[in-house]
Amino acid sequence: MHLLNKKILALTLIASAHFVYSADVYVAINGSDSNAGNAPGNRYAYATIAHAISQMSYGDTCYVQAGTYHEVVDLNSKSGLTITAYGDGPVLMDGTVALPSKWSQHAGNIYKLIYTANDPWQLFHNRELMINARWPNAYLHDNSVWNKHGHWAHINSGKTTQKTEMVDSATDHSDLSALSFSIKNAIAVLNVGSFKSYTRKVTAHLKGSNTFTVNAVKTIKSKEQFYFLEGKLEFLDSAREWFFDRRANTIYLWVPDGGPPTGDIRVKVQDHAFTGSLCNNITISGIDFFATTVNFNKSYNIRVENGSFSYPSCTKRMLGVTNTAPLTTNFDGGGNNVFYNNTMSHAETHAIYMNGSSNTIENCRFEYIDWSCADLPNLMGTVYMRGSNPTFRRNRSHWSGASEFLDLNKAPFVELNDISEIGLVQNDGAMIQMSVNVQSGSDVGYNWFHDSSKYGSRFDAVNKAGSNTGSKGLMHHNVGYNIKTTLMFKGDNHRCINNTAFDSGNDGSLEGGTNVDIIILDDSVSDSVGTKVYNNVAEKISSQRKFYQTYNEDTIASHNWNGFEQDNADIRTLLRDPENLDFRPIPNSILVDTGKMIIGLTDDYIGSAPDIGAYEHGAKNYWIPGPKETVASMPVPVDSTTTAKASASLMWLQGLEAISNNVYLGTNYESVDTATTASPEFVGNLNNNIYDPLGLTPGNYYWRVDTVTSSGTLKGSIWTFTVPNATVAAPTISNSTADQVTSTSAMIGGSINDGGTGAKVWVHWWTEGDSSSPNIVYAGRHSGKFSIELIDLEENQTYYYQCHAQNNYGNGSAATIASFTAVDTF
């Protein structure tokens, strides 16, 4: 046999062996590693995942039964394995251990415990995180840890010019000189580099002084500077704080309600529950993590999915560690790794670090991430996707500390993300931060950026005359509101297409900011030569940050609606209901059918031309960013709003595995809650995510969307909204002029002219003498322009037509009859 054929046969046999001999193994919390592991239940299953892995081969699956597991699973060099939750109840990897109940009183409500088993660096009381003893005080339960101005100490930036000497600026909540002890040997968390923060040991301080010395930081910037202190027992002065004296092996704790510590008290002693290098084709599914996480290096095709990561990672300042990047959820090296449908909350480090080729984070939630943000990699971010061609898609982030949310590298694809409240404990920054080498080939589209004092997405460069800038990046179909600036473009030959932006200028300052919505920068750094700006609608578009300036003469711009050029007109007169997250253009407004065709970006437009802005009037679906949940979510109008419009459409983000949606609407909570498809509240089964009630009257409404999947129907939540007022009027409808007329065909139709209230539409058409028995065509539900096509017409025959409509308020007909003659007009 030829050598090549032998190799092919050998590979085929190996692959076949993997398929034929794949096996299932089981793990149960009360099993035994001496069991066979070949069936569920305590009598058969293994006790530990680590032992199960040691018995597995390529293609095997480990089914982990409900329970809490505390172990480190070594996956080094493993390939082709699946580890998945099995049966009812959660599977939890727990990085903590319970403390003994041998507390003694130290002073007042502070109790102490001699603990020598290991060195803990995080403590939980009944699964609630206790804060490292610190000055000034701040806590998680009331979100004060995120409040720089009210719960961090302030540095006098005018006097702090050296990288080793810090000068405190007294406030009504912090005054270093008033402390009754020296802070020497404490750990300072220093936000002194604007978008960079550092942990440094205090090397010198005299009691009563407002100045202290630290090991040198890397950067000092003259913007606002803040700090807090840890690492001394003297800082433990309130409930929910703790301290570990490593030299004395003693834990000190003040529990939330005071008195002797009782309940479930646990300490973190583990970085990672799953760890591996040189792995391939590993799946971890349906497993939750508490105070621990996963770590993979130089590995390919790793998939971690459907898990909850609570307090997954934190710094080790409690152990005296400073000036060191903290360990976190890690995929460093390799490629094609996927982090899918996970929830990550309360990490006191960056959330995740991915580095490699073609990695993906999708359908995930990031909440309350990093309240210290010290010693982080690169520009200091929350989510890192280094390497080439990363995909960050359908994720939601709410409440994070670092100045930038997403740190990227080399042609990223960023789509359908909902990002808000970033950069809470650092200055400067952007939600999507793209430096010079990232921009070429980047694609940032269909995202919502909102409610933050930082930029939405920006193509950045060093802010120094003559600095290199990037090029050939794309930002399109994004929405930004209540933010510093939605989009910033530095560099040349970028594309800014079909974005919607308003209410910018939120820079976090007490006096309020003045930034514009979209910046196509023309200054000493950037000229924006060849940058194309089409189909954008924004209150303020400019080539400067804070005031109106026309584009550089070599910027290519047209088909935009810029409030600066419209006498500062209110963008809300053009959008249907932005306060309730309906960013579609009002039917028949200046935004509809007035955009420019951009191949690859506006191909699916409806009407005579693309619309201006991020949404297309008349589209069958309304795109909503963020992760899909098991059932329908993200209702529009927003749940419990009292300002819904009578013209509102009901829209939602469809369930993760939705085939269709059963929609219910009524004015009584219980009736909607108990409704079935046989109830009057059932308004239809829809394949899309828009239901138009065709006009609502004032009052309270309740609605529900059930998710129909291949395995059954999942009942949705009950949402509510209030319509405060309505103009109750029959539809106003008009005929449009016949279009595309030939000897055998034509397009006829009309328009509903009620500012967004939809109606059912019929077109009646006939020939001379047949007006009493017209052809009647139902054209569907519309709130603006509509048309139908007539075919097989008789040449030179004159045809007549009239449009009719019906909404919940009544019936209407076009005031006139229109006509055309079937002749070739092209």
N, C-alpha and C positions, 0 to 999 in steps of 0.2 A: 504494500500500500504506500502511496506517496506520503511523504512526511507531513505536508500541509493537511492532507485528508485525515491523517492520524490525529493531528492537533485538533481539528474540527470535531472529530468523533469524541476525543477525550473531553473537550469542553462541553459537548452535548451530553455526554454521560454524567458529567459533574452537575450540570444544570438539572438534568432529569433526577439525579439522586437527591438534590436539594428539594425538589418538588415531591418526590415519592416518599421520602423519609422524614419530611417535616413532622414535628410532634407538638402536642400541647402539654404544657406543664402548669401546675397550679400552686399558688401560695395562699395560705390562710394564717391569720394572726395567731391562732392556737394550734397550728400544724407542727410538724417536726421535720427537721432536715434529714432525718433517717427514714422518713416515709418514701414511697415510690414517686410521689409528686405527679401522678398521672390522672388524678381525678380531684374534683373539689371536695371540701370538707376536711375537718381536723384529722380524720383517720388516714387520709391519703395525701393531702397537700403538704408541700414544704412549709417551713416556718419563715424563711427569709428569701427575699428576692435575690440577694447576692448568691446564695447557694443554687437557686434555680438557674441563674445565668451560667453558673459553672457547669451545669449539666446540659446546656442547650447548644444546638448547632444551627447552622444557616437554615433559615426558613421556619424556625420554631417560634411558638407564641407562648408567652408567660401570662397566665390569667391570675390577677391579684384580687383576692376577695376583700370585702369591706373591712376596714380597720385602720389603725394608726401604726406606722412602721418607722422605726428610728434606725437607720443603717446607711452605710455608704456603699453604693453598688458600683463596682469597678467594671467598666465596659471596654477597657483598653483592647484595641485590635479586634473587637467583636464586629461581626457583620451579619446582616440579614435576620435580625431579631425584632420581635414585637413584644412590648410590655404594656398590658392594658388592664384597666379596671374590669372587674367581673362581678356580676350579680347586683343585688340591691345595696344601697348605702355607699358612702364615699370611701375612697382609698386615699389616705393622707400620708405623705412623707413628712415627718416631723423632725426638724433640726434642733429641737430643744429636749432637755431632760428635766424631770421634776426635782425640786429642791426638798430636802428633808425639813420637817417641821420643828426644828430646834432653835427657834429664834429667842433672843434675849434682848431686853430693852437697852438701848444705847443712850438715848436722851429724848425725853418727850415722846413724840410719835415715831421716832426713828428707832428701828430694831436692827439687830445684826445677827449674822449667822457665819460661823466658821465653815468654810467650804474648800476642800482640797482635791476634789475629784478631777477637776479640770478648770481651765480659765474661761469664764463666761464673758460674753461681750454684748449681750442684750437680755433684758428680763421682762417677763410677762406676768401679769396678775389676772387670772381668769381670762387668759388669751388677749388681754388688753396690754399694749406696750407701755411700760414705764419709761420715762425719759431719763437719760443720763443727767445726773445732777449738774446744773448749769447756772450761769449768771449772764444776763438777766434771765429770769424764769420764763419759760414758754412751754406749751403743751400741745399734744396732738388732739386730744378730745375736743378742744375748743378752737382748733386751727390757729392758735396764736404762734406756733412755731414758724408759720409762713409770713408773719407780720414783721418785716424788717424795721419799719419805722417805730412800731410800738413795743417790740419785744426783743430786739437786738440792741446792743450798745452801739453808739455812734463814734466814729473816728473823726477827729478834726483834720480834714483833708488839706486845709491850708498850711498846717504845721507838720503834717506827716509826709515828709519827702524822702526819707531814708527807708530802705527795704528791711531794716532791722529795728527801727524805733517807731512805736505807735503812740499817738497822743489821743487820749480819750476826750470826747466832747460831751459834757454832761447834758442829760435830758431829764424830763420829769419822771422817767422810769429807770434811769441808770446814771450812776455817777461813780466812776472807778475810785476817785479820791476819797469817797465816803465809806469805802469798805474798811472793816476793822481788822483786816489781815492782808498780808502780802500775797500776790497771786503768782509769785515765783514758782516754777515747775508745773504750773497749770498748762493746759492745752488751749490755745486760741484758734478759733475758726474765723478766718479773716477774709471778708469780701472786700479786698482792696485793689483788685485788678479789673474792676468793672464787670466783665464777663468771666473773670477767673477768681477763684477762692482757694485758700490754702489752710492747712492745719500746721501749726508750728508750736513748739514748746516755748513757754515764756522763760527766758534765761535770766531776767533781772526785773525787779520791781520793788519799790519801797512803799510800805503802808502809808497811805495818805497822798500818794503821788498819782497824777493823772497820766503818767507816761510809763510805758513798759517796753522791754526789749525782747525780741524773738529771734530765732534763727531766720536768716534772710528769706524773704519771699522772692518769687521770680519777677513779679511785675507790680508796680504801683501806678495807678491811674488817678487823676485828680477829680474824678466824678465822686458821687456819694460813696462813702465807705462805712462798712458795718462790721461788727464782730460779736461773738459771744465766747464764753469761757467754760471749760470743763476740766475734769481731772483732779479735783480737790474735794475732799469730804466736806469742807466748809461751805461748798455750794449747795449741799443738800439741806434745803430749808423749807420744803413744801411737799404736799401730797403728790403722788405719782412720780416721784423721783427716786433714783437709786444710785449706788456707787459701789465699785469693787476695788478694794485695796489689795492689789496683787501681791505685795510683799508680805502682808499679814494674812493673806488668804481669807479675807473677811468681806462678806456682802452686807451692805447697809440699805435699808428700804423703808420708805414711808408709803404705806398703801393708801388707796383713794379715800377710804373712810376713817383713816387713822387707827390707832390701836395695834395690837399684835397681828402680824400677818397670818391670814387664814385663806383657805380656798386653794385653787390650783395655781401654784407659783412655779414658774419654769424659767430656765435660762438657755440661751442659744449657745451651742457648742460645736456647730457644724456649718461649713460653708456650702457644701454641695451634697445632695443625696445620690445623684447619678453623675459619674465623671468618667471620661474616656478620651483617649487619643488614638488617632489612626483608625477610627471606626468608619463603618459604611453601612447604609441601609438599616438604620435603627429607628424604630417608632416607639414613642412613649405616649400613650393615649388615655385620657380620662382620669389621670392621676392628679391630685391636688398636693400643694406644697405649703408648709408652714415653717417659716424661719429657715428655709433651705431652698435650694434650686438645682439647676443642672449646669454642667460644665463639659464642653467638648472642644478638643483641639485637633487641628489638622484632620478633620473628619468630613465625610461627604454623605449627602442624602440622609441627614438626620431630621426626623420630624417629631416635634413635640406639640401635642394638640389637646384641646378640650380640657384644659386644667385651670385651676385657680391657684395663683401664687400670692400668698399673703405674707408680708414682711420677708420677702425672699432673701434679701441681702442687706448688710449694713456695714458701716465702718467699724474699725477696731480701736477707736479712740479710747474706749474704756480700758483697753489693755496697754495704753500708752503709745499706740502706733500713730505716727504722723508722717506727713510728706510722702505718702505712699498711695498709689491708685487703689481704690477698694476693689475687692472681689465681687463679682456680680453674676447674673445669668450670662453664660458665655458660649459663643460659637466662634472660636478664633482660628482662622485658617480653613482650608478645604473649600467646600462650596455646595450649592444646591440644597442648603439646609432650610427648613421651614419651621416657623413658630406660628401656629395656627389656632385661632379661636380660643385664646387664653385670656384670663383676666389677671392683671398684675397690679397689686396695690401695696402702698406703704413700704416701698423699698427706700432705705436711707443710703442709697448709692444711685448711680445711673441704673436705669431699668434693665437694659440688655445691651450686650456688646456682640455685634456680628461683624466678622471680617472674612472676606473670601469672595468667591465669584457666584453670582446669580442666587443670592440668598433671598428669602421671602419672609416678611412678617405680614400676616393677613388676618382680618376679622378679630382683632385683639382689642382689649381695653387696658389703658394705663391710667391709674388713678392715684393721686397723692404720692408722687414720686420725689423723694430726695429733698429734705428740708435743711441740709447743710451744704451740699454741692461742692465739697472740697476735694482738691487733688484729683479731679476727674481727667480723663484723657483729652488730648487735642484742645478744641475750643471750649470744652466743658458742656456736654449735652445730656439729654435724658435717654434717647434711643440712638445707638450707633449702628450704622450700616456702612461699614468701610468696605473697601474692595471694589469690584466692578459689577455693574448691572444689577444693583439691588432693587427689590420690589417692596414697597411699603403701601399696602392697599387695604381699604375698608377697616381702618382702625379708629379708635376714639381715645383722645387724651384729655383729661380734665384735672387740673391742679398739679403743677410740677414746678420744681424750684430752679432748675438750671436755665441759663440765659438762652440757650438754643434747645429746641425740643429734638429735632431730627438732624443728626450729624451724618452727612452723606459723602460718597466718593464715587466718581466715575460713572456718569450716565445713569442716574437713578430714574425709576418709574414710581411716581407718587400719585395715587389716585384714590378718590372717594374716602378721604379721611376727614374727621370732625375733630378739630383741635382748638382748645380754649385754655385760658388761665395758665400760661407758662411763665417761666422766668421770675417766680415770686421772690426769690432770695438772691438774685443777681441782677446786674444792670445790662443794658444793651440787649442784643439777641434777636432771634427770629424763630418762628415755628419750624420753617423749612429753611435751613441755612446751607447755602451752596457757595463755596469759595471758588476760586478761579478754575481749578482743575476738575471741578465737579460738573460744570455747567454744560459743556458740549455734549449733546445727545440726551440731556435731561428732559423729562416730560412730567410736568406737575399739573394735574387737571382734575376737575370735579371735586374740589375740596371746599369745606367751610372753615374759615379762619375767623375767630370771633372772641370777644370779651377778654382782651389781654392788652397790656401796655407795651407789647413787643410787636415787631413786624410779623406779617403773615408769612410770606415766602419772599426770599430775596436772592438775587444773583449779586454776590458781594465781592469786594476787593479791598485791599489795604487803602485806607483813607489818606493817601499821600500823593501829591501831584506827581505824575509820571509813573505811577504804579501799574503793574500788569493787570489787565482785566480779562474776563472770560468772554465767551461768545457761543452762539448757536444753541442756546437753551430755549425751552418752550414752557410757557405758563398759560393755561387756557381753561375756560369754564370754571373758574373759582369764584367763590363768594366770600367777601370779607365785610365785617361790620363791628363797630365798637372796638376798635383796635388801633394801634399806633399808625400803621400804614399797611394796607392789604398786600401790595406787591411793590417790590423795588427791583429795577433793572439797572445794573452797572455793566458796562461792556458794550460790545457791538454785535450786530447780526442776530439778536435774540428775536423771539416772537411773543407778543402779548395779544392774545386772541380771546374774545367773548368772555370777559370777566365782568363781574358785578361787584361794586364796592361803594360803601357809604359809611357815614358816622365814624370816620377816622379821626386821629388826633389824640386818642387815649394813650398818653405816654406815661401814665402813672403819677404825674406831678400834681400837686395840690391845686395849682392854678389852671390846670388843663392844658393839653397840647394843641398844636396847630398843624400837625403833619397832614399832608394830602393823602388821598386814597391810593393812587397809583403813581409811582415815580419812574419816569424814563429819564435817567439822570444825564444832565449835560453840565459838567463842571470841570475842575482841573484834573479829576481822576478819570471820568468817563464822558465820552461824546455820544454814545448810542448811535453810532454810524451804522446804517443798514438795518437797525432794529425796526420790526414791523409791528404796528399798533393798529389793530382792526377790531371792530364790533364790540368795544368795551362801553359799559355804562357806569359812570361814577360821578359822585358829586364834585370830586377834585382830581383832575389828571394834570400833571405838570412835569417839567424837566428839572424842577427844584423840589426840595423837601417840604418847605413850609409856605410857599407862596406860588402864585401863578407865573409861569414863564413858558413861552411857546417851545415846541420841540426844536432840537438841533435841526438845521436845514437838511441834514443828511439822514434824519429819521424819517421813516415812511409811515405815515399815519392817515387814516381815513375811516369813515363810517363809524365814528365814535360819538357817544353822547357824553359831553363833559360839562358838568354844572358850572364850571368857571366860565364857559362860553355861552351859557344859557341864563345869564343874569342870576346865577346862583339858585336856579329853580330847585324845588324840592324833589328829590328822586322818588319819593313816595307817591307822587302823582303819576308815576309811570309803572310802578310795581303793584301787584295785586294786594298783598298784605305782608310786608316784610316783618312787622312786629310779631306775626304768628307764623313766620318761617315760610311764607309763600312768596318766593322771589320771581315768579313768572311775570312777564310783561302784561299790563292791562290790555285786553283785546282792543284792537284798532288804535293803540297808542303809537307814538312816533317810533317806538322800538321795533314794532312788528313789520316784518318784510322789508326792512331798510338796511340790512347788513350786507356784507361782502362774502361771496362764496370763497371758502378756503378749503381746497382739496384735502381730504383726510380728516378735517375737523368739523365741517358744517355740512357734510354730505347728506345727512338725513333731515334737512330742513323741510318745513311744511309751509306751503304758500308760494309766493312768487320769488322770494329771496330769503336768506337766513335772517333771523332776528338779531338784534343787538342785545348783548348781555349773556348771562350764563345759562338761561333757560329759553326754550323754544315754545312759543304759544301754540297750543293745539297738539303738543306731543302726547302720545298715548300714556306714557309713564312720566312720573316726576322723580328725578334722581335725588336720593337722600343719602348723604355720606354716613360713614360709621359702620360698626359691625352689625351683621344680621344676628338677631337672637332666635331662639327656638320658635317663638311666636312673633306676630307682627309687633312693631315698636315704632318709636319716633312719630307720634301722631301730628298731623298738621290739619287744622289749627292745633297749637300746643295744648296739652292737657290742662284743663281747669282755667283756661283763659276766659276773661269776661269781656273781651273786645273783638270777638269773631265777627266777621262781616256777613251780612245776609247773603252775599254772593259766594260764600266760601265753598270750595271743593274739599272733600275729605280725602286726605292722602296719608300714606304710611310707608314705612320700610317693611318690605315683605319678610316673612319668616325664612329661616336659613334653608329649609328644604321645601319651600312653598311651591305647589303646582298651580293653585288658584286660591282665591280668598272669598269667604262668605262674609258679607257685610250686613250689619244690623244698625238701625238708627231709630231713635224714638225720644220721647220726652219724659219717660219714666224709667228710673234706674232699674227697678226690679224687673220690669217688662223686658228691657234689653238684656239684662243678666240671664234671664231664664228663656229667652227666645230661641226658637228652633227655625229651621228653614220653612216650616209651615206657619210661622207667626207673621203678623202684619209688619213687625219691625224688620223682617228680613227684606233687604232691598236688592239682593242679587248676588250671584257668584261671578267674580271678576278675575280675569287673568292678569289685569294690570293693577296699578295701585292708586287709581284716581276714581272717586265716585262723586258725581256732581248732583246734589239734591235739587237743583233747578230753582233755587230761591228759598230762603228760610225766613220765617216770621220771628219777631222778637221773642226770646224765651230761653230756657235752659234745655240743652240737648245732651243725650248720652248715646255713645256708639261703641261698637265692638267689631273687631275683625278676627275671624277664626281662620287659622292657617290649614289649608287642605294639603296633605302630603300623600305620598304613595302608601304610607302605612297607617293613615287615619287622619282625623281632623282634630286640631289642637285649639282649644278655646282660648280666645284672646282676653286681654284686660278690658275693663270698662273705662272708657275715656269720656270726658265731659267738656262742654264749652257753652258759653252764653253769647247770644246775639242781642246786643243792647237795643238796636233799632234797625228798621228796615223801610225801604221805600217799596211799598206793595203796589206793583203796577204790572199789567200785562206786558209781554215782550214787545220791544220795538224792533221791527225787522224791515229790511229793505232788500230790493233786488240789486244784483250787480250786473254790469254789462257782460254779455256773452263773450267768451274768449276762445281762442284757438279754433275758430269756426272754419270748417271745410265744407265741401259739398255733401259729406256724409256724417259729420260729427261736430260736436261743440261741447264746451264747458259752460255750464250755467250755474247760478247760485245766488248768494246774497250775503247778508251780514246781520248778526244780532248786535244791537247797539245799546246795551244796558250796563256797560262798565264792568262786566265780569259775570253777571248773573246769567246762567246758562238756560237753554231751552231746547226742547225737542223740535226738530225742524223737518218740514215736508216741502217738497218742490212739486207744484202742479204745472204740467206743460201740455200743450195741445196745438193743433193746427186750426186754420181758419174754419169756423163753424162748429168746432168740437168743444167749445168752452164749457158746455154743460156736462161733459163726460171726459175730463182731462185724465192724462196719465199722472199717477201720484207716486212719488218716490220719497221714501223716508230717508233723510240724509243723516240721521243720528243726533247726538246731543252736541250743541255748540254754544260758545259764548262770544264768538267773533265771526270771522269770515268762514264761509263754507262753499263747497261746489260739488256738482255731480257731472258725470260725463254722459252725453247722449251719443249713441252710435246708430248706424243703419238709417240715417236720415235720407230724405228724398231731395235730390239736387234742385235748387232754385225754389224750394218750398219755404214759406215763411212760418216760423214757429213762435208761439207765445208761452210765457211762463210767469208765475207768481209764487212767491215764497210765503210760507205760513209757519207759525211757531206757537208753542205752548210751554208755559212754565207753571210753577205752583200758584202763581197769582192770577193766571188767566190765559187767554188766547190773543194772538195778534197776527195781522197779515200785512204784507207790503202794500203801500198806499197806491201803487200803480201796477200796471201790467207791462212787462218788458217783452221785447221780440227780437228776432234775428232772422236772416235768410241764409239758408244752407248753400253757400257758394264758397269756392276756394278763395281765401284771403291772404294766404302766405305768398 
